[in-house]
Amino acid sequence: MPSLVRQAAPDFAATAVIGNDFKEIKLSGLRGKYVVLYFYPLDFTFVCPTEIVAFSDRYDEFKQRGAEVIGVSVDSHYTHLAWKNTPRNKGGLGDIRYPIVADMTKSISRTYGVLIEENGVALRGLFLLDKEGVIRHSTVNDLPIGRNVDEALRVLDALQFFEKHGEVCPANWKPGKPTIKPRPVEAQEYFRQVS
């Protein structure tokens, strides 16, 4: 499947667990905010809770950057709620501060190109959307490889720095480190290509 980077994020409406409630959310309803959309294979597994909890523990850092976090798996919203209501010391999630979407039809995972059809579960895909709903970054990990929340924040910082200053961020860039400032003509062409 071709990369979705630089494409409008496929919209979806689905039931999510938010707090202890079931709510319908629509991705396009988050326009005007950055979105970190990530997929994980299944509830009540091994690596998944480490990621879900890690994103929740750092949720304030995403909010400070004007970003929303959304998790998605092929489990039902009932299973999500049961897992969330299981204490962390008993293999559960405990309190999670962002929506976890139920993708029981697997249509969202399939549309984003992360569904393993023969297994019926999603790979560990992560998509960073800009305020207009355009995908600016994606990564996909195989099932046993967890993601790094620091890297998700770093890429969000790099995107926002580029949008604000027109300077590009080299390898391993972090806020406060040197950037690359293209010459004016190069910058105009670069912006034209990435817009």
C-alpha positions in Angstrom: 0.0 0.0 0.0 1.4 3.4 -0.8 2.3 5.8 2.0 -0.4 8.0 3.4 2.1 10.7 4.3 1.1 14.1 2.7 -2.5 12.7 2.1 -5.6 13.7 3.9 -6.1 11.3 6.8 -9.0 8.9 6.1 -11.9 10.1 8.1 -13.8 7.8 10.4 -16.6 7.8 13.0 -16.5 5.2 15.7 -17.3 4.4 19.3 -14.6 5.1 21.8 -14.1 4.7 25.5 -13.5 8.1 27.1 -13.3 7.9 30.8 -16.0 5.4 31.7 -18.3 6.4 28.9 -18.9 5.3 25.3 -18.9 8.2 22.9 -19.0 8.5 19.1 -16.0 10.4 17.9 -15.2 11.6 14.4 -11.6 12.2 13.3 -12.6 15.2 11.2 -14.1 16.7 14.3 -10.6 17.3 15.6 -9.6 19.7 12.8 -7.7 22.6 14.2 -5.7 20.3 16.4 -2.7 18.1 15.8 -3.6 14.4 16.2 -1.4 11.5 17.2 -3.4 8.5 16.0 -2.0 5.1 16.9 -3.1 1.5 16.4 -2.3 -1.5 18.6 -3.0 -5.2 18.1 -5.3 -6.3 21.0 -6.5 -5.6 24.5 -5.2 -7.8 27.4 -1.9 -8.5 25.7 1.8 -7.8 26.6 3.3 -4.9 24.8 0.1 -2.9 24.2 -0.5 -1.8 27.8 3.0 -0.5 28.1 2.3 1.8 25.1 -1.2 2.8 26.1 -0.1 3.7 29.6 3.0 5.5 28.4 0.9 7.8 26.1 -1.5 8.4 28.9 1.2 9.3 31.4 2.6 11.8 28.9 -0.8 13.1 27.8 -0.2 16.6 29.2 2.8 17.1 27.1 0.8 16.4 23.9 -2.0 18.7 25.1 0.6 21.5 25.7 1.5 21.2 22.0 -2.1 21.4 20.9 -2.3 17.7 20.1 -4.9 15.0 20.8 -4.0 11.4 21.2 -6.3 8.6 20.0 -5.7 4.8 20.3 -7.4 2.3 18.1 -7.6 -1.5 18.2 -10.0 -4.2 16.7 -11.5 -4.9 20.1 -15.0 -3.8 21.1 -15.6 -0.8 23.2 -16.9 -3.2 25.9 -13.5 -4.9 26.0 -11.7 -1.6 26.1 -13.8 -0.5 29.1 -13.2 -3.8 30.9 -9.5 -3.5 30.4 -9.5 0.1 31.4 -11.4 -0.7 34.6 -8.9 -3.5 35.5 -6.2 -2.1 37.8 -2.7 -1.8 36.4 -1.3 -4.2 39.0 -3.7 -6.8 37.7 -2.8 -6.5 34.0 -5.2 -3.6 33.3 -4.8 -0.1 32.1 -6.4 1.9 35.0 -7.2 5.5 34.1 -6.4 6.4 30.5 -6.7 10.1 29.6 -7.6 9.9 25.9 -10.1 8.0 23.7 -9.6 4.4 22.8 -11.5 3.6 19.6 -13.2 0.3 18.8 -12.5 -0.9 15.3 -14.5 -4.2 15.3 -15.1 -4.1 11.6 -11.4 -3.6 11.1 -12.2 -0.9 8.5 -10.2 1.8 10.1 -7.1 -0.4 10.5 -7.5 -1.6 6.9 -7.9 2.0 5.5 -4.7 3.1 7.3 -2.8 0.0 5.9 -1.9 -1.5 9.2 -4.3 -4.5 9.3 -2.8 -8.0 9.2 -5.7 -9.6 7.3 -4.9 -13.2 8.1 -4.6 -12.5 11.8 -7.3 -9.8 12.0 -5.2 -7.5 14.2 -3.4 -4.2 13.5 0.3 -3.6 13.4 1.6 -0.8 15.6 1.0 2.1 13.3 1.4 5.7 14.4 0.2 8.7 12.3 0.8 12.3 13.1 -1.8 14.7 11.6 -1.4 18.4 11.2 -4.2 20.9 12.0 -5.8 20.4 8.6 -6.0 16.7 9.0 -3.0 15.9 6.6 -0.7 13.0 7.6 2.8 14.4 8.1 4.5 11.4 9.7 3.9 7.7 10.0 5.7 4.7 11.4 4.7 1.1 11.6 6.2 -1.4 14.0 5.7 -5.2 13.9 3.7 -6.7 16.8 6.6 -7.4 19.3 8.2 -3.9 19.0 6.8 -1.1 21.2 6.9 2.5 20.3 8.8 5.4 21.9 6.6 8.3 23.2 9.7 10.5 23.3 10.0 10.1 19.5 6.4 10.9 18.9 6.8 14.1 20.9 10.1 14.9 19.1 8.5 14.5 15.6 5.5 16.7 16.7 8.0 19.3 17.9 9.9 19.2 14.6 6.7 19.6 12.6 5.6 22.5 14.7 9.0 24.2 14.5 9.0 23.8 10.7 5.5 25.3 10.4 6.4 28.2 12.7 9.9 29.1 11.5 10.3 27.5 8.1 13.5 25.8 9.2 14.0 22.1 8.8 15.1 19.8 11.5 18.1 17.4 10.9 18.6 13.9 12.3 18.2 13.6 16.0 17.0 17.1 16.3 15.4 18.2 19.6 14.0 21.6 20.7 16.8 24.0 21.3 19.2 22.3 19.0 20.4 23.8 15.7 18.1 23.6 12.6 18.8 24.1 8.9 17.6 27.4 7.5 17.1 27.0 3.7 17.9 30.0 1.5 14.7 32.0 0.7 14.2 30.6 -2.8 14.7 27.1 -1.5 12.4 27.6 1.4 9.6 28.9 -0.9 10.0 25.8 -3.1 10.1 23.5 -0.1 7.0 25.0 1.4 5.2 24.7 -2.0 6.1 21.0 -2.1 5.1 20.2 1.4 1.9 22.2 1.6 
